[in-house]
Each structure stands twice: as structure tokens, then as C-alpha cells.
């Protein structure tokens, strides 16, 4: 059996070979088309009103289209474009605008430039900062043990038959009574000790302090109300556990009546946040403590056991900036609308993030104020920060633009870092993820 010529087995390759030799000059088929066909079909086959307004496109093969042109074109003058002329016209229009490939080239599908949605933006910033922190919720998941780790501290009662220690000062020295400590896991914080201590048979009731530590899981994004109910002193920290940043500071007791202290905080859903609660009694007649919350779209309730974990994660960066609503016209959020309000919101969020980085810079960059390699560590931090934000290694040009330029112009390395964070979080590469797809991938 005779073999079929390869040029007929690959018609598009054959077409390219036939037309390539004339690329430098006007295709002979183009000359014929302009003279005999363009007046009815348009210069680019787009059609002409009142003559032939349908676009000249289709799926006929070169051979079939040649036969049709040879037989029917031009209309009323079918004998003017036959044989070799018909073939040349076919080769030209097929490649120029008729074939599906030509149409795809001439009319590429529109590409919507979508931005990060509100949820995506908050999650991106949170995970971007988390890249530089380790522990539960960062490089490993939060554990399954429910509840909070509790430590109760007070003064130990004398054992049976043991004489109590006299703490009356003698010679200016007060004898120290033995401390008592109890550690356990509590499912909820809802205790009414009354006039007793947490361990009435082992700990004095006059004064003691308790601490609960762990994490709380926010199931959805929104504003959470936290409520403390106690007649004693108490402090509550959520997420940021630094001493001056207690969410609720009710350390000074105002009297014997149980009081209620409430504060709100914005949390991103699906995350676990560090929780610390301190409670103490000092000579009050009674003692009690309850920890409640009101989740978004929920009701006030004792924080349930299933929302608490014993793991103690590190602080998360929460973007609480108010953004204009995303488009939900198709049933889900889309980042298709861009407005002045949205641009301002991304700026406010970038500023808040830069301030967070500045406040925790040594921790995030793994350095100290007086370290000899501090600037190198800060540059490495910025470089990793930008690469994480862009989801790809930096080119030499990007490294110069996003890293080196700030350190060479800023008055201090700390200011350079702050500028770099702002510049990165306002960059199109971060806010419009689709732009990254147009970049040429690294070899």
C-alpha cells in the first residue's frame, strides 16, 4: 500500500508552508480577495450591510472551501474566481479570518480582571504574616483536645495534725506559707466557689488566683462579643496576649455584687485564637467567674466546650477594615467591582498590617535590635514576605524594586521594612492574582 504524503496528513502545517514563503509580500489571494470579494464581505470578512452582513467564518476544510469559492464566487460572476485563483483566495481567507483558529486569534476571549474578595484578602494577609510564626495553627493544626488548661494557685492548708505556719512578721521578716497549685483541663469557665476556694480541703479561701489558657475557635467571620461575669478581679485576652492589650480589664473589683463586663472583637472564621483568662480573689466574701460570648448571628451563651482547645497558638494578624461588599449576583462572592472605597480599604488594611509588622519586627524577622546582622535579616524578611505575597520567587528586577530600593532610600531599616510591606500589599501582583498567570514561569 502506498504511503500517504505527510503534507496531506497535516493540512494546517501544509497550509503554513504554502503561505510562509509569501509572508514578506502581500499574499496573492489577498490581492484577489480585495479586488473581487471585499466589497461584499469586508476587508476582514466581517460582512457588509445590505450586501452580505454575515461574518465570513466557518469550519469547512481548505479543499471544501476552495470548491465552494470556485463554484459560487463572486456572486453573479462565478467564472471570475476559479481554479488557482480560487485556491489562493481560500488559502488567504482561511488563515486570515475564516478558520476557527483565525477567529480565536482575532477575537480572543475576554479576560475579566478579578481582585481578591474580602474573605480572600483577609485570609491572604493572615497567612502571609503567619508564614513567619510557628506553632499550633501555623506549621501544624490545632489539636483535638477540648477545653482550657487551668492553673489554680493559692495558699496550702495545713495537713491534718500539722500546725499552721505563723506568718506574723518577726524581725521584719514575714514567714512564707506553702503555695498550693492545681492543674487540670476545664471544659468551660463557669465556677461559683462561694466562700470556698477551688479546692476547699487543700487551699485557703481568703485569697487565690486562677488562670485559664488555650484557644477559641471562631466558626465564622464577624464581630464577637465576650462577656465576663464575676464579683472579683479578672482580665481576658483574645489573640493578642501582651500585658497592656487585654480585651477586658476588670482587675479592680468594685464591690460584692457580680458585675458583667462586655467587649467586642472582630475575628476571621475558621481560625483558632489564643485565649488567656486571669481571675483572682482577695478577701472578698465570695468568688465566681463565668465566660460567655455572642458569636455573629448568635445569642449570648456560655462558651461551649467544643469551641475551646488546649493548644496555645501565637497571635494572628486580623484585617478588621471595613470593605465595600463583594458582588454576589451569581450566588457567590466575586472580586469584580473596583471603587474608590475599595481602594481606600486596601490602603487602610495595608497600613494596619505594616504597623503590626513594625510592632513585631524582631519576632517576625528573627533578629534583635543590636544584632550585627540585623539589616541582612530584615532584607531576608522583606524578600520572603514579597515572594510569599506573590506566590513565586522574585526576579532580579523585582528584588531591586521591592527590597533593595527601600533599604537604599529609607532613613532607617525599620522604615524600609514598613514601606516594603505597604508597597507589596498595594501592588497589583498581590491584589489581582490573575496577573501572576500572565508572567512567564521560571525555567
BADOGU-13288 format. One line per 4 residues: number of its first residue (from 1); for each residue x, y, z of C-alpha. Coordinates in nm, 4 decimals. Each point is the difference from the previous one (the first is absolute). Example, Ala and Ser with C-alpha at 12.3 -4.5 7.8 and 13.67 -1.06 7.14 Angstrom:
BEGIN
1 = 1.2300/-0.4500/0.7800  0.1370/0.3440/-0.0660
! end
This chain:
BEGIN
1 = 0.0000/0.0000/0.0000  0.1369/0.3372/-0.0952  0.0682/0.2379/0.2887  -0.1997/0.3206/0.0224
5 = 0.2169/0.3081/-0.0349  0.0672/0.1640/0.3373  -0.1008/0.3391/-0.1364  -0.3570/-0.1252/-0.0466
9 = -0.0085/-0.1595/0.3422  0.0757/0.3378/0.1593  -0.2172/0.2491/-0.1934  0.0641/0.3000/0.2275
13 = 0.3746/-0.0567/-0.0189  -0.0305/-0.0254/-0.3771  -0.2024/0.3220/-0.0048  0.2645/0.1773/0.2051
17 = 0.2756/-0.1253/-0.2314  -0.1907/0.1169/-0.3058  -0.0564/0.3490/0.1389  0.3245/0.0553/0.1900
21 = 0.2039/0.0600/-0.3122  -0.2166/0.3002/-0.0852  -0.0043/0.1465/0.3516  0.2312/0.2814/-0.0946
25 = -0.2246/0.1102/-0.2906  -0.3762/0.0311/-0.0315  -0.1593/-0.3391/-0.0414  -0.1261/-0.0505/-0.3589
29 = -0.3334/-0.1117/0.1430  -0.0255/0.3298/0.1881  0.0345/0.1943/-0.3236  -0.2815/-0.1981/-0.1614
33 = -0.2174/0.0213/0.3132  0.0302/0.3800/0.0235  -0.0840/0.0379/-0.3669  -0.2916/-0.2428/-0.0296
37 = -0.1305/-0.0798/0.3517  0.0642/0.2784/0.2525  -0.2799/0.2238/-0.1273  -0.2558/-0.2593/0.1152
41 = 0.1776/-0.1758/0.2865  0.2103/0.2805/0.1514  0.3758/0.0398/0.0204  0.0225/-0.2544/0.2831
45 = -0.3005/-0.2137/-0.0844  -0.2157/0.1837/0.2502  -0.2875/0.0451/-0.2461  -0.1504/0.3049/-0.1705
49 = -0.3456/0.1352/0.0768  -0.2619/-0.0424/-0.2752  0.2348/-0.2319/-0.1909  0.1266/-0.2918/0.2042
53 = -0.0157/0.0918/0.3660  0.0873/-0.3430/0.1401  0.3671/-0.0374/0.1086  0.2025/-0.2157/-0.2349
57 = 0.0931/-0.2836/0.2349  -0.0665/-0.3687/0.0272  0.1368/-0.3499/0.0354  0.0369/-0.1170/-0.3603
61 = 0.3346/-0.1512/-0.0907  0.2317/0.1796/-0.2416  -0.0974/-0.2439/-0.2763  -0.3749/0.0373/0.0591
65 = 0.0218/0.3778/0.0243  0.2046/0.0142/-0.3206  -0.2676/-0.1975/-0.1865  -0.2736/0.2276/0.1335
69 = 0.1832/0.3182/-0.1057  0.0816/-0.1509/-0.3393  -0.3661/-0.0807/-0.0524  -0.1863/0.2979/0.1497
73 = 0.2213/0.3085/0.0340  -0.0175/0.2864/-0.0712  -0.3783/0.0030/-0.0106  -0.1319/0.0503/-0.3553
77 = 0.3594/-0.0229/-0.1294  0.0884/-0.3567/0.0945  0.2406/-0.0395/-0.2918  0.2366/0.2730/0.1282
81 = 0.1496/-0.1954/0.2938  0.0678/-0.3594/-0.0927  0.2813/-0.2510/0.0047  0.3270/0.1365/0.1395
85 = -0.1562/0.3380/0.0853  -0.2665/-0.1717/0.2121  0.2681/-0.2026/0.1775  0.2104/0.3089/0.0774
89 = -0.3019/0.1896/0.1345  -0.0879/-0.2989/0.2162  0.3506/-0.0264/0.1425  -0.0041/0.3697/0.0834
93 = -0.3425/0.0294/0.1649  0.0361/-0.3312/0.1818  0.3120/0.1220/0.1758  -0.1090/0.3637/0.0315
97 = -0.3497/-0.0295/0.1484  -0.2095/-0.2983/-0.1166  0.1275/-0.2942/0.2073  -0.0814/-0.0520/0.3692
101 = 0.3693/0.0494/0.0752  -0.0002/0.3352/-0.1796  -0.3152/0.1098/0.1817  0.1523/-0.0951/0.3339
105 = 0.3077/0.2028/-0.0869  -0.2003/0.3021/-0.1118  -0.2523/-0.0159/0.2834  0.1632/-0.1470/0.3096
109 = -0.2407/-0.0585/0.2884  -0.0353/0.2968/0.2308  0.1855/-0.0463/0.3262  -0.1607/0.1573/0.3043
113 = 0.2523/0.1568/0.2346  -0.1197/-0.1178/0.3393  0.1381/0.1200/0.3309  0.0195/-0.1774/0.3322
117 = -0.3387/-0.0302/0.1666  -0.0351/0.1272/0.3551  0.0359/-0.3503/0.1436  0.2981/-0.0749/-0.2243
121 = 0.1708/0.3255/0.0952  -0.0399/-0.0622/0.3733  0.1152/-0.3613/-0.0289  0.2954/0.0987/-0.2192
125 = 0.1290/0.2625/0.2422  -0.0555/-0.2280/0.2987  0.1897/-0.2888/-0.1629  0.2681/0.2333/-0.1315
129 = 0.0933/0.1120/0.3516  -0.0491/-0.3527/0.1352  0.2751/-0.1111/-0.2381  0.2472/0.1453/0.2490
133 = -0.1512/-0.1556/0.3129  0.0079/-0.3610/0.1075  -0.2079/-0.2169/0.2317  -0.3609/-0.1283/0.0090
137 = -0.2077/0.1548/-0.2742  0.3087/0.0942/-0.2037  0.2290/-0.2895/-0.0931  -0.2271/-0.2602/0.1607
141 = -0.3756/-0.0234/0.0585  -0.1734/0.0835/0.3246  -0.0359/-0.3070/0.2210  -0.3257/-0.1804/0.0713
145 = 0.0043/0.0251/0.3814  -0.2945/0.2161/0.1019  -0.0120/0.2415/0.2913  0.2572/0.2309/0.1583
149 = 0.3066/-0.0734/0.2108  -0.0661/0.1315/0.3493  0.2479/0.0842/0.2756  -0.1344/0.0795/0.3486
153 = 0.2467/0.1570/0.2452  -0.0465/0.0823/0.3653  0.1219/-0.0676/0.3498  0.0081/-0.3604/0.1116
157 = -0.2012/-0.0972/0.3063  0.1871/-0.1809/0.2772  -0.0168/-0.3752/-0.0302  -0.1922/-0.1894/0.2691
161 = 0.1968/0.0195/0.3255  0.2355/0.2623/-0.1448  0.0316/0.3358/0.1708  -0.0801/0.3001/-0.2159
165 = 0.2935/0.2211/-0.0882  -0.0030/0.3265/0.1931  0.0604/0.2731/-0.2549  0.0138/0.2838/0.2531
169 = 0.3065/0.2094/-0.0883  0.2920/-0.0524/0.2343  0.3130/0.2135/-0.0198  -0.1448/0.1523/-0.3174
173 = -0.0218/-0.3374/-0.1743  -0.3324/-0.1561/-0.0856  0.0017/-0.3772/-0.0149  -0.1249/-0.1401/-0.3281
177 = -0.2842/-0.2442/0.0021  0.0112/-0.2965/-0.2328  -0.1474/0.0583/-0.3448  -0.2617/-0.2300/-0.1455
181 = -0.0464/-0.0573/-0.3728  -0.2638/-0.2009/-0.1814  0.0195/-0.0695/-0.3755  -0.2793/-0.1493/-0.2077
185 = -0.2036/0.0445/-0.3197  -0.3372/0.1740/0.0331  -0.2660/-0.0428/-0.2672  -0.1598/0.3366/0.0757
189 = 0.0653/0.2985/0.2219  -0.3053/0.0089/0.2255  0.0947/-0.0236/0.3665  -0.1729/0.1145/0.3175
193 = 0.2378/-0.0604/0.2881  -0.2057/0.2009/0.2467  0.1926/0.0476/0.3245  0.2242/-0.2990/-0.0780
197 = 0.3122/-0.0435/-0.2101  0.0217/-0.2141/-0.3165  0.1351/-0.2801/0.2266  -0.1681/0.0579/0.3383
201 = 0.1868/-0.2798/0.1766  0.3446/0.1011/-0.1333  0.0030/0.3755/-0.0712  -0.0834/0.3002/0.2154
205 = -0.3080/0.1942/-0.1073  0.1117/0.3512/0.0952  0.2068/0.0587/-0.3120  0.0863/-0.1945/-0.3145
209 = 0.0412/0.0551/-0.3710  -0.0924/-0.2081/-0.3022  0.1139/0.0030/-0.3605  -0.1577/-0.1698/-0.3024
213 = 0.1989/-0.0260/-0.3233  -0.0617/-0.1515/-0.3408  -0.1765/0.1041/-0.3170  -0.3468/0.0802/-0.1229
217 = -0.1270/-0.0933/-0.3456  -0.1954/0.2586/-0.1972  -0.2347/-0.1871/-0.2304  -0.0890/0.2996/-0.2156
221 = 0.1394/0.3413/-0.0807  -0.1476/0.2931/0.1854  -0.0196/0.1869/0.3287  -0.0002/-0.2079/0.3183
225 = -0.1168/0.1308/0.3375  0.1836/-0.1404/0.3031  -0.1573/0.0321/0.3440  0.1542/-0.0505/0.3442
229 = -0.2254/-0.0458/0.3020  0.1761/0.0234/0.3383  0.0064/0.1858/0.3304  0.3790/-0.0304/0.0124
233 = 0.2893/0.1237/-0.2103  0.0440/-0.1418/-0.3505  0.1715/0.0653/-0.3330  -0.0642/-0.1577/-0.3403
237 = 0.2320/-0.0065/-0.2996  -0.1065/-0.1200/-0.3465  0.2636/-0.0447/-0.2740  0.2349/0.2761/0.1200
241 = 0.1151/-0.1100/0.3461  0.2490/0.2788/0.0687  -0.0503/0.1454/0.3481  -0.1430/0.3438/-0.0951
245 = -0.2347/-0.1338/-0.2686  -0.2573/-0.1886/0.2058  -0.3365/-0.0082/-0.1744  -0.1762/0.0273/0.3368
249 = 0.1787/0.1522/0.2991  -0.2138/-0.0407/0.3108  0.2916/-0.0466/0.2377  -0.1338/0.2429/0.2588
253 = -0.3060/-0.1282/0.1815  -0.2662/0.2594/0.0756  -0.1885/-0.1844/0.2700  -0.1727/-0.3177/0.1023
257 = -0.2510/-0.0062/-0.2839  0.0571/-0.2122/-0.3096  0.0675/0.2338/-0.2907  -0.0004/-0.0584/-0.3739
261 = 0.2763/0.1308/-0.2278  -0.0444/-0.0206/-0.3785  0.2354/0.0806/-0.2888  -0.0030/-0.0800/-0.3724
265 = 0.2674/-0.1185/-0.2418  0.0003/-0.0792/-0.3726  0.1171/-0.3543/-0.0849  0.0548/-0.1845/-0.3280
269 = -0.1970/-0.3230/-0.0186  0.1576/-0.3443/-0.0067  0.2946/0.0975/0.2225  0.1063/-0.0686/0.3581
273 = 0.0964/0.2995/0.2146  0.2050/0.0067/0.3172  -0.2091/0.0473/0.3141  0.1279/0.0910/0.3470
277 = -0.2252/0.0692/0.2989  0.1324/0.1097/0.3410  -0.2233/0.0069/0.3092  0.0857/0.0747/0.3620
281 = -0.1665/0.0334/0.3371  0.1395/0.2085/0.2853  -0.2012/0.0085/0.3231  -0.3390/0.0278/-0.1761
285 = -0.2813/-0.1932/0.1638  -0.0608/-0.2141/-0.3084  0.1491/-0.0904/-0.3347  -0.1385/-0.0934/-0.3417
289 = 0.0942/0.0288/-0.3667  -0.1872/-0.0674/-0.3252  0.1191/0.0511/-0.3589  -0.2710/0.0599/-0.2610
293 = -0.0052/0.1040/-0.3626  -0.2367/0.1067/-0.2735  0.1170/-0.1167/-0.3459  -0.1128/0.1772/-0.3188
297 = -0.3668/-0.0818/-0.0620  -0.0036/-0.1869/0.3328  -0.1271/0.0499/0.3534  0.1791/0.0611/0.3284
301 = 0.1076/-0.3304/0.1547  0.2693/-0.1590/0.2094  0.2850/-0.0762/-0.2366  -0.0571/-0.3681/-0.0804
305 = 0.2667/-0.2637/0.0460  0.0148/-0.0822/-0.3723  0.1148/0.3567/-0.0768  0.2995/-0.0239/0.2358
309 = 0.3360/-0.1748/-0.0490  0.2949/-0.0509/0.2327  0.2557/0.0973/-0.2681  0.1451/0.3496/0.0356
313 = 0.0602/0.1530/-0.3451  0.1882/0.3204/-0.0615  -0.1606/0.3262/-0.1040  -0.1786/0.0290/-0.3356
317 = -0.0037/0.3141/-0.2142  -0.3670/0.0919/-0.0398  -0.1082/0.2456/-0.2687  -0.3080/0.1591/0.1564
321 = -0.0277/0.2782/-0.2595  -0.3494/0.0597/-0.1373  -0.0088/-0.0867/-0.3716  -0.2831/0.0762/-0.2444
325 = -0.2016/-0.3142/-0.0648  0.1073/-0.2462/-0.2697  -0.2226/-0.0784/-0.2979  -0.2360/-0.2930/0.0774
329 = -0.2194/0.0247/-0.3092  0.0935/-0.3514/-0.1171  -0.0474/-0.1623/0.3404  0.3528/0.0277/0.1354
333 = 0.2479/0.2765/0.0770  0.2008/0.1373/-0.2922  0.2678/0.2651/0.0010  -0.1227/0.1766/-0.3117
337 = -0.0872/0.3467/0.1292  0.2725/0.2564/0.0558  -0.0851/0.3319/0.1619  0.1607/0.2858/0.1862
341 = -0.1364/-0.1470/0.3232  0.1590/-0.3379/-0.0752  0.3333/0.1627/-0.0827  -0.0100/0.1937/0.3271
345 = -0.0850/-0.3172/0.1921  0.3017/-0.1840/-0.1435  0.2159/0.2987/0.0956  -0.1327/-0.0004/0.3575
349 = 0.0578/-0.3756/0.0237  0.3551/0.0365/-0.1330  0.0760/0.2720/0.2565  -0.1370/-0.2135/0.2849
353 = 0.2101/-0.2955/-0.1161  0.3135/0.2121/-0.0307  -0.0530/0.1292/0.3540  -0.0424/-0.3571/0.1257
357 = 0.3242/-0.1013/-0.1718  0.1781/0.3017/0.1471  -0.1217/-0.0851/0.3507  0.1094/-0.3658/-0.0286
361 = 0.2956/0.0454/-0.2335  0.2671/-0.1752/0.2059  -0.2264/-0.2995/0.0544  -0.0992/-0.0290/-0.3662
365 = 0.3492/0.0564/-0.1392  0.1761/-0.2100/0.2629  0.2380/0.2731/0.1106  0.0805/0.2428/0.2834
369 = 0.0490/0.3756/0.0143  0.3760/-0.0191/0.0501  0.0702/-0.3046/-0.2180  0.2938/0.0615/-0.2400
373 = -0.1859/-0.1730/-0.2833  -0.3304/0.1778/0.0670  -0.0207/0.1766/-0.3385  0.0712/-0.3256/-0.1840
377 = -0.2721/-0.1732/0.2014  -0.2458/0.2801/-0.0770  0.0784/-0.0191/-0.3716  -0.0522/-0.3748/0.0082
381 = -0.3324/0.0515/0.1775  -0.1187/0.2499/-0.2626  0.1128/-0.2245/-0.2852  -0.1858/-0.2999/0.1442
385 = -0.3025/0.2194/0.0751  -0.0247/0.1165/-0.3624  0.0604/-0.3475/-0.1442  -0.2743/-0.1400/0.2232
389 = -0.2390/0.2792/-0.1003  0.0679/-0.0587/-0.3710  0.0112/-0.3809/0.0299  0.3227/-0.0217/-0.1991
393 = 0.3727/0.0761/0.0252  0.1018/0.3567/-0.0782  0.1809/0.0939/-0.3162  0.3090/0.2185/0.0286
397 = -0.2060/0.2991/-0.1134  -0.2719/-0.0684/0.2589  0.2572/-0.0456/0.2760  0.1450/0.3396/-0.0854
401 = -0.3455/0.1617/-0.0122  -0.1569/-0.1595/0.3079  0.3008/-0.0525/0.2279  0.3232/0.1834/-0.0764
405 = -0.1545/0.3309/-0.1073  -0.1692/0.0480/0.3388  0.3126/-0.0749/0.2006  0.2075/0.2348/-0.2143
409 = -0.2361/0.2978/0.0412  -0.1636/-0.0362/0.3437  0.1445/0.1801/0.3019  0.0048/-0.3220/0.2021
413 = -0.0246/-0.3753/-0.0665  -0.3260/-0.0096/0.1967  -0.1538/0.2655/-0.2250  0.1221/-0.1937/-0.3044
417 = -0.1866/-0.3092/0.1206  -0.3178/0.1995/0.0620  0.0148/0.1542/-0.3480  0.0645/-0.3389/-0.1599
421 = -0.3022/-0.1530/0.1739  -0.2239/0.2875/-0.1132  0.1375/-0.0149/-0.3543  -0.0547/-0.3767/-0.0200
425 = -0.3542/-0.0037/0.1382  -0.1048/0.2779/-0.2395  0.1676/-0.1586/-0.3019  -0.2105/-0.1393/-0.2884
429 = 0.1855/-0.3322/0.0317  -0.1499/-0.0466/0.3480  -0.3458/0.1514/-0.0477  -0.0654/-0.1540/-0.3455
433 = 0.1158/-0.3658/0.0113  -0.0879/-0.0580/-0.3671  0.2853/0.2309/-0.1001  0.2453/-0.2595/0.1277
437 = -0.1261/-0.2465/-0.2618  0.1202/0.2268/-0.2807  0.3585/-0.0048/0.1216  0.2447/-0.2292/-0.1753
441 = 0.0762/-0.2881/0.2384  0.3540/-0.0611/0.1117  0.1988/-0.2675/-0.1840
! end
